[in-house]
Amino acid sequence: MNKKFKYSLAFSAVTLASGCSSLGVEPWERDLLAKEHMALTASPIDSALDDHIYFSKEASSGGKTFGGGGCGCN
């Protein structure tokens, strides 16, 4: 391969790799995400009710985060 192609390939690889460097939350943006209305679950009561319904449908405790379930196919 010629040098021009190698240099352009290396430049492209470095450019693509540096494109992901700005992902994530910056420290000055974290105050916005910590506000109450930015929570994933707006109401803890609704979340607890949803968990209760989910566990009742699974027919066993721990169906959400643990292995196994109500069907016995773990």
C-alpha positions in Angstrom: 0.0 0.0 0.0 1.2 3.5 -0.6 2.0 6.0 2.1 -0.8 8.3 1.2 -3.4 5.6 1.8 -1.8 4.5 5.1 -1.8 8.1 6.4 -5.4 8.7 5.3 -6.4 5.4 6.9 -4.6 6.3 10.2 -6.2 9.8 10.2 -9.7 8.3 9.6 -9.2 5.9 12.5 -8.0 8.6 14.9 -10.9 10.9 13.8 -13.5 8.1 14.4 -12.0 7.2 17.7 -12.0 10.8 19.0 -15.7 11.1 18.0 -16.8 9.2 21.1 -14.7 11.2 23.6 -17.6 13.7 24.3 -20.2 11.1 25.3 -21.4 11.2 28.9 -22.6 13.7 31.4 -20.3 16.7 32.2 -19.9 17.7 35.9 -21.8 21.0 35.4 -24.8 19.1 33.8 -25.3 16.8 36.8 -27.3 19.3 38.8 -30.0 19.2 36.1 -30.2 15.4 36.2 -30.4 15.4 40.1 -33.7 17.3 40.2 -36.7 15.5 41.4 -38.7 15.9 38.1 -35.9 14.2 36.2 -36.2 10.9 38.1 -37.1 7.7 36.2 -39.9 7.0 38.5 -41.9 10.1 39.4 -43.8 8.5 42.3 -42.4 5.9 44.6 -45.9 4.6 45.3 -46.5 4.0 41.7 -43.2 2.2 41.4 -43.9 0.0 44.4 -47.4 -0.9 42.9 -45.8 -1.7 39.6 -43.2 -3.9 41.3 -46.0 -5.7 43.2 -48.0 -6.4 40.1 -44.8 -7.6 38.3 -43.9 -10.0 41.1 -47.5 -11.3 41.3 -47.5 -12.1 37.6 -44.1 -13.9 37.9 -45.6 -16.1 40.7 -42.3 -15.8 42.6 -40.3 -13.2 44.5 -37.3 -11.8 42.7 -38.5 -12.1 39.1 -37.2 -8.6 38.3 -33.6 -8.8 39.3 -32.9 -12.4 40.2 -32.6 -15.5 38.1 -35.6 -17.7 37.8 -39.3 -17.1 37.6 -42.7 -18.7 38.0 -42.4 -21.1 35.1 -39.6 -23.3 36.6 -37.4 -22.9 33.6 -34.4 -21.4 35.3 
